[in-house]
Amino acid sequence: MNISKSGSTSPSVTHELQELVEVKFINRLFLDKEDPEQLRGSWLRGFSFSFNRFLSLSEHSKLDKIRKDLYVEIDRKLREYQDLDPHLGQENLHFKLINYIDYKYQRKDRERLYIELIRNTIRQTKVTTLIRIFVNGSNLFIAADSYTLGKLKKRQLILQIFIFWVLISPGSWFIYTITGGLALILAIGYLYKTWISFIRSLFQRESLMGALRINFPKNVRSKAISGKQITRCLRLRSASLHPERSRRVKSLPEIAQCI
């Protein structure tokens, strides 16, 4: 799928993109998550990057077509890698395009289209990478943020379940009464802080065990590599349409390969 200097693309691209996209709502109630990056785990600085490229195009719509082409091309590349690499099979690597719609600001917010990659490692940790491409003026902005989530911390789960039953036991209600409700307010605040990630995960249709894992994860120690090489790759192989640029690529697969 090539892009000429005029920015023209195949007419089937928009339709192909729509078929790939799944819609999810966020920020529906105060118990729902407010941002797609929430509930992912610890941010991996070394595996996250952002990249901005100025594209000299006369029409804003052409830039948006390039953006949509990139989403489709990255999806194709991921499917190719999944078929070729035995370590990236369907059991270990899951990816999809998701359009997150902010229920509160859906009429004012720009389209929040993400490529979500989830990699399950042999150490039973989960690595999530969110890729987003959007247009700002004459600039094409690409960002990828990675997060890691450890295994379920069973001891902490058992401890918090025990505390939960203690706080709702008849003896505790006697304490709430004699303290004029102050102890009850503190107990509700504690339970909210302890279990809010679990509740928000269920709102996002996570499984019971998945929500518990998000709420009580083990710490993951990682010496993540720097993301400078990825950024450099994008700078060298990005789809530059500016005539004064010395380095140019003619097709989107070269950008997708860097990502």
C-alpha positions in Angstrom: 0.0 0.0 0.0 1.9 3.0 -1.3 1.4 6.7 -0.6 2.2 9.3 -3.3 3.2 12.9 -2.6 -0.4 13.9 -3.1 -1.4 11.7 -0.1 -3.8 9.6 -2.1 -4.7 6.1 -0.7 -6.8 3.2 -1.7 -10.6 3.8 -1.3 -10.9 0.5 0.6 -8.6 1.6 3.4 -11.3 3.4 5.4 -13.7 0.5 5.1 -10.9 -1.9 6.1 -10.1 0.1 9.1 -13.7 0.2 10.3 -13.9 -3.6 10.1 -10.9 -3.9 12.4 -11.9 -1.4 15.1 -13.6 -2.3 18.3 -15.4 0.4 20.3 -15.0 0.8 24.1 -16.5 3.4 26.4 -14.6 5.0 29.3 -15.4 7.6 31.9 -19.1 6.4 32.2 -19.4 6.7 36.0 -17.1 7.6 38.8 -16.2 3.9 39.2 -15.1 3.6 35.5 -11.6 4.3 34.4 -10.9 7.7 33.0 -8.1 7.0 30.5 -7.1 4.0 28.3 -3.7 4.0 30.0 -5.2 3.2 33.4 -5.1 -0.3 34.9 -2.2 -1.4 32.7 0.5 -1.9 35.3 3.9 -0.1 35.7 5.0 2.1 32.9 8.1 0.9 31.0 10.1 4.0 30.1 12.6 2.1 28.0 9.9 0.6 25.8 7.9 3.8 25.3 8.5 6.6 22.8 6.9 9.4 20.9 7.7 10.7 17.4 6.5 13.7 15.5 6.9 14.4 11.8 5.9 17.5 9.8 4.2 16.6 6.5 3.8 19.3 3.9 0.4 18.6 2.6 -2.1 21.1 1.2 -5.2 19.3 2.6 -5.8 18.2 6.1 -7.9 15.3 4.9 -4.9 13.7 3.1 -3.0 13.7 6.4 -5.8 11.9 8.1 -5.8 9.3 5.3 -2.1 8.6 5.9 -2.9 8.2 9.6 -5.6 5.6 8.9 -3.3 3.8 6.4 -0.7 3.5 9.1 -3.2 1.8 11.5 -4.1 -0.7 8.9 -0.4 -1.3 7.9 0.7 -1.9 11.4 -2.1 -4.3 12.0 -1.0 -6.3 8.9 2.6 -6.3 10.0 1.7 -7.7 13.4 -0.3 -10.5 11.8 2.7 -11.3 9.6 5.0 -11.4 12.6 2.5 -13.6 14.5 2.6 -16.1 11.7 6.4 -16.1 11.3 7.6 -16.0 15.0 6.7 -19.1 17.1 7.1 -17.0 20.3 4.4 -14.6 19.1 1.6 -17.1 18.6 -2.0 -16.3 19.3 -1.7 -17.6 22.8 1.2 -15.2 23.7 0.4 -12.2 21.6 -3.0 -10.5 21.3 -3.6 -7.2 19.4 -6.6 -5.2 18.3 -7.6 -1.7 17.2 -9.8 0.0 19.8 -11.6 3.3 19.5 -12.0 4.5 23.1 -14.9 6.9 23.5 -15.0 9.2 26.5 -18.7 9.0 27.5 -18.5 12.4 29.3 -16.7 14.3 26.5 -17.6 12.2 23.4 -18.9 15.2 21.4 -15.9 17.4 22.2 -13.0 14.9 22.2 -11.0 13.9 19.2 -11.0 10.3 18.0 -9.0 8.1 20.4 -8.0 5.2 18.3 -5.4 2.8 19.7 -3.6 -0.3 18.7 -3.5 -2.5 21.8 -0.8 -5.2 22.0 -0.8 -7.6 24.9 2.1 -10.0 25.3 2.0 -12.9 27.8 5.5 -13.9 28.7 6.8 -17.3 29.9 7.3 -15.7 33.3 3.6 -15.1 33.5 3.8 -11.4 33.3 1.7 -9.3 30.9 3.2 -6.5 28.8 0.7 -4.1 27.2 1.7 -1.6 24.5 -0.6 1.1 23.3 0.1 2.8 20.0 -1.7 5.9 19.0 -1.4 8.0 15.8 -3.1 11.4 15.5 -2.8 14.6 13.4 -2.1 18.0 14.9 -2.0 20.7 12.3 0.4 19.6 9.6 2.2 17.2 12.0 1.8 13.4 12.3 2.3 12.3 15.9 3.0 8.6 16.8 3.3 7.5 20.4 3.7 4.1 22.0 3.5 3.4 25.7 4.3 0.1 27.3 3.2 -1.3 30.7 4.0 -4.4 32.6 1.8 -6.3 35.0 3.1 -9.0 37.3 1.4 -12.1 38.6 -1.4 -12.1 41.2 -0.1 -11.4 44.7 -2.0 -14.1 46.5 -0.9 -13.2 50.0 -2.0 -9.6 49.6 -5.4 -10.8 48.2 -6.0 -13.1 51.2 -5.1 -10.4 53.6 -7.4 -7.8 52.0 -10.3 -10.3 51.9 -9.8 -10.9 55.6 -9.7 -7.2 56.3 -12.9 -6.7 54.2 -14.8 -9.3 56.3 -13.6 -7.8 59.5 -14.8 -4.3 58.4 -18.3 -5.6 57.6 -18.6 -7.9 60.6 -21.2 -7.1 63.4 -18.4 -6.2 65.8 -17.2 -3.5 63.5 -20.7 -2.0 63.2 -20.8 -1.6 66.9 -17.5 0.4 66.7 -19.0 2.5 63.9 -22.0 3.3 66.1 -20.1 4.4 69.2 -17.7 6.5 67.1 -20.6 8.5 65.6 -19.9 7.1 62.1 -16.3 8.4 61.9 -14.9 4.9 61.9 -17.3 3.9 59.2 -16.2 6.8 57.0 -12.6 5.7 57.4 -13.5 2.1 56.6 -15.3 3.1 53.4 -12.4 5.2 52.4 -10.0 2.3 53.0 -12.1 -0.2 51.0 -12.5 2.3 48.2 -8.7 2.9 47.9 -8.0 -0.8 48.2 -10.6 -2.2 45.8 -11.2 0.6 43.3 -8.9 -0.8 40.6 -10.7 -4.1 40.9 -14.2 -2.5 40.4 -13.0 -0.3 37.4 -11.5 -3.4 35.8 -14.8 -5.2 36.0 -16.5 -2.2 34.4 -14.1 -2.7 31.5 -15.2 -6.3 31.1 -12.1 -7.9 32.6 -12.5 -11.4 34.0 -12.7 -11.9 37.8 -9.1 -13.2 38.0 -7.8 -10.6 35.6 -9.4 -7.8 37.7 -7.9 -9.3 40.9 -4.5 -9.4 39.2 -4.7 -5.7 38.2 -5.7 -4.8 41.7 -3.1 -6.9 43.5 -0.1 -7.4 41.2 3.4 -8.5 42.1 6.2 -6.1 41.4 8.1 -6.7 38.2 11.8 -5.9 38.1 13.0 -5.0 34.7 16.1 -3.4 33.2 14.4 -2.0 30.2 16.5 -0.9 27.2 16.4 2.7 26.0 13.9 3.6 23.4 16.3 5.9 21.5 17.0 3.2 18.8 13.3 2.9 18.1 12.9 6.7 17.8 16.0 6.9 15.5 14.6 4.1 13.3 11.4 6.1 12.9 13.3 9.3 12.1 15.3 7.6 9.4 12.4 5.7 7.8 9.4 7.9 8.4 7.2 8.8 5.5 8.6 12.2 4.8 6.7 14.1 2.1 8.7 17.3 2.5 10.8 18.0 -0.6 13.8 19.3 1.3 14.2 16.1 3.3 17.2 14.0 2.2 15.8 10.7 3.6 12.4 9.6 2.2 10.4 6.4 2.1 7.6 5.7 -0.3 5.5 3.2 1.5 4.0 2.7 5.0 5.4 -0.8 5.6 8.8 0.8 6.4 7.3 2.8 9.2 5.3 -0.1 10.4 8.4 -2.3 10.5 10.1 0.2 12.9 7.1 0.0 15.2 
